[in-house]
Structure formats: structure tokens, C-alpha cells
């Protein structure tokens, strides 16, 4: 069973998490608001929200060795926070151990340890672990993301279609189909835009993440001014949002403007962001290519 299904009392805090409203997850909910059976899922969601806000030390420091030994969910959270803070082989090994011991039934282990495995480059192991889920839309969404990362939009679409058959109009399914639409292109861009715009422009669901998603869909539709407006709105909400700064760089390059300010901010926030690493790789490739054609006298 999915603990975050629409029939349960966790639906509101889970929806806030999915929408990227991490501060709301932390400030607007407490364990005492929920039945004792749901205290642990709430705690896990709040720890994940802290990780999304890069509060890794706080998460690691909040989970003792004894708690990690007695509760696989908390062990997975601590390993997840440790890996995001500083990727190490030992964290990957711990994720593999947790997956082997508790991955058959524990959803938190499935979600967080598969994320670690995928980030470490073991996509097949991550998908194998996620395949053990029992009707979890969170697992479905992560499976779809992993398929998209490996350019298998066809498999992602099949997964989304299967989820639609039992989840109807669930937010995660709508989002997943919109991610796929951005990869498929064509008329799917507009369909994806409608979903992201509705989230981004509704005060109850707006977040920096939803505004960035709107900006990306605007960009695909050729609406660069509207995309920049959405990015700026995202940065008004969260000034150090890495993906917002990355997309601001892209839009400024397209507009022929100087990217130094946005790049400098992004380097302070996440010096290993995908766009920065990609630019560095391309610069090195270009340097090597230039050396081949340098005249030698």
C-alpha cells in the first residue's frame, strides 16, 4: 500500500513535498498532527525536505547510531543525506546493504537507496530496487525519471500509462506525464506547460521548482521573455535555487546577455551543477581540438 495515497491523512504534507514546498513541509506540519502510525512517514518526509534545502548536517546530526540500527527508514535517510552532502563509496555500500536487507518491503529504503545507486551510476540496480514497490506513486515517478535520464522515453511513457490506470488524476502522475512530454516534444510541450503553469501560478501550490518547470516549458515553446519572468519569480521565492540560476544562464545566453552574474551565483550555490560541469567538459574538448590545429613552426 502507498502510505501517501489520497485516502490517507498524509495527503496534504505529501502534496506539499511533491510540489516542492519544502519550507511548508517543515513549518506547517508536526508529528503531533498525525496518528502515531504515521509519525515515522512524517519524520522521513521532513528529513527529505531538509535534504532538498541542503540541510544535510542537520539531518545527519538528528539521527543517532542507535536510531539508524533500529529503524531502516532512518538509516536510509542518514545514508541519503550523507551521500548528497559528500558522495562516497562507503555511502553507496551502505545503500546496497540496506537495499539487500530491507529493500523488499521498505518504501523509504527503495526510494532513497535507489536514488543513491542511480547517482553513483548504477541505474540497473536502482530500477531493480524500485521494481519491488507495492503501488507507490513516488516509486513510479522515480522510475520514470530514471528512464528519462537514460533517454528511454518509451519506457517512461509505459510506466506513466500503467500508473494512470490505478491512480487516475494523481498529481505525481500528471507531473510524470509532463516530464515525459518535455522529452517527447511537439504538441506535448503545450500540454506540459499547462500542468506546470497551473502549479506555478496557484498560490497554494507555487514553489521555486514549479516556476522553473514552467520556465522550461515556456522556453521549449519559444517564449523566452515569459521563461525569464518565471525564472525571476522562482529566484524571488528562493534566491539560491540552483536550477533557477542554471536556467537563467541559459536564457541570458540565448538573449545575448552577459551570464557572469548568474554563473557566479550558481558556482557559490552548487559548483558541481550539471550545467557548470557540462560547460567545463566542452571547454576542455574545445581546447584539445584547438591544439590539433595550432600551427607549428
Secondary structure, 3 states (H helix, E strand, C coil): CCCCCCCCCCHHHHHHHHCCCHHHHHHCCCHHHCCHHHHHHHHHHHHHHHHHCCCHHHHHHHCCHHHHHHCHHHHHHHHHHHHHHCCCHHHHHHHHHHHHHHCCCCHHHHHHHHHHHHHCCCHHHHHHHHCCCCCCHHHHHHHHHHHHHCCCHHHHHHHHHHHHHHHCCCHHHHHHHHHHHHHHCCCHHHHHHHHHHHHHHCCCCCCHHHHHHHHHHHHHCCCHHHHHHHHHHHHHHCCCCHHHHHHHHHHHHHCCCCCHHHHHHHHHHCCCCHHHHHHHHHHHHHHHHHHHHCCCC
